[in-house]
């Protein structure tokens, strides 16, 4: 698929998403639901999210947690780099290095992750994903990845 086709596909998906989210009778309920869900998620962070957040704090990077965009909630947003960050649990999101065969739930979550990537990129955001195992096994590597991503944005 060439660059033009990819852009066309992203625009098509965004257009479909916009149509679904902007139905007048559902929009207010959807927004309130997302805000409440975002609040709950912010108060009940997973270990990988807490670990990632501690890295951002340690690196003195300003961030927002639980950013809502086009009906999806992203774990973190780094305004200075215009970057959305997702911290993926190995089991729940089906880390391919850990799971060769995915369960139906993992397939569904994986599909949602790809959809969130398309939305983010289509709206002009960079997307940064980190696996739980990366945080457990090599915290310094994650910090280096973050540093590199942010430096690239500043060049």
N, C-alpha and C positions, 0 to 999 in steps of 0.2 A: 504494500500500500504506500503510495507516494505521499509527500507532504500535503499536497492539495486535497487528496482524498481524506487524509486524517483530519485536516481542518474542517472539511465539509461534514464529516461524521460527528466531530465534536459539536459543531454548530447545530446539527440536527438533534443530537441528544439534549443539548441545552434548551433548544426550542420545545422539545417534548416535555422536559422537566418543568419548564416555565408554565406551560399550559396546565399541567397537572397541579402545580402548586398554587396557581393563581385562580382557582375556582373560588368564587366569592364566598360561598357558604362554608368552605373548608379552610380558607386561608387563616382566619383569626384563630380557629381551634388548633390548626397545625403549628402556627407560630407559638402559641401559648404552650402547647405540648412540648415543642422543641426547647423552649426556654426552661421549662420545668425539668425536662430530661437533662439538659445541659447543667443545670444547677445541681441535680442529684449526682451526676457523673463527676462534677468538680469536687463535691464533698466526699465522694467515695472512690478515690483514685486507686487503681491497681498498683501493685509493687513496681512494675515496669514504668508506669506513668510517674510515680513518685521519684524513681531513680532518674528518669530523664529530666524531670523538673529540677532535681538537685544539681544535675550537670549544668542546666541553663543558669541557675542561680550562681553556681560556682564560677561559671565563665562570665558572669555579669551581663547576661543577654536579657534584654527586655522581651517579655512575651505575654501573650494572653492565652488563657486555657479555655478549652471547650468553645471554639469558634464555630458559629453557625453560618453555613453558606449553602444556598440553594437547597434547603431542606435536609442537609447533612451536617453532622457535628464532627469537627476535626479536633484532635486532642490538643494541639498547640498552634499558635500563630506567632511568628516572629516578624513584627512590622518592619524592622530595619532591613530585612532581606526579602520581604514580601513572600514569605515561605510558610506553608502549612506543614505541620509535623504530625505524623501518626506513629504511635508506639504500638506495635503489633505483638500480641501474645503468641508464642510458638504454636500452642495447641489450637486455640480458638481461630486463629487466622491461617493455620495450616502451613507452617514454615516448611518449604520444600526440602530443606536440608535435614529436617527431622521426620517428616512424614511423606513417604513415597505415594501412598494412596490416601486420598482425602475422603472424609465422611461427607454426607450430604450437607450437614451444617457448615463444615469447613468450605465446601464448594460455594455455598451461598454467600458466606462471609467474604470469600476471595473475590467473587463476582462483584459484591458491593464495594470492596476495596478498589477494584479496577474502575468502577463507576465513579467513585469519589476522586480518583486520580484524574479522570477525564473532566469532571466538573472543575476541579482546581486549575488544571492547565488551561481549560477553555476560558476561565475567568481571569487568566493572567498571573496566577500564583505558581510558584515552584512548590513541589511536593517532596517532602523528606520522610522516608520510612525507616524505622529501626526495629529490629527484632528483639524480643525479650532476651534471647540467648546472647545477642551481641552485648547487651547491657550487663549480663551476668558474667560473661567470659572475658570481655575485653572493653572495659569502660573507657580506657584511654583512646582506643580506636574510634569509639563513638564520638568522643570529644574532638578528635582530629577530623572526622567526617563533617561535623557541625562547623568547625573552624573553616575548613576548606569551602564548604557551601556558602558561608557568609562572606568569605574573602572574595570568592568568584563574583558575588553580587555587587561588591563594592568596586570592582575593577572597571 
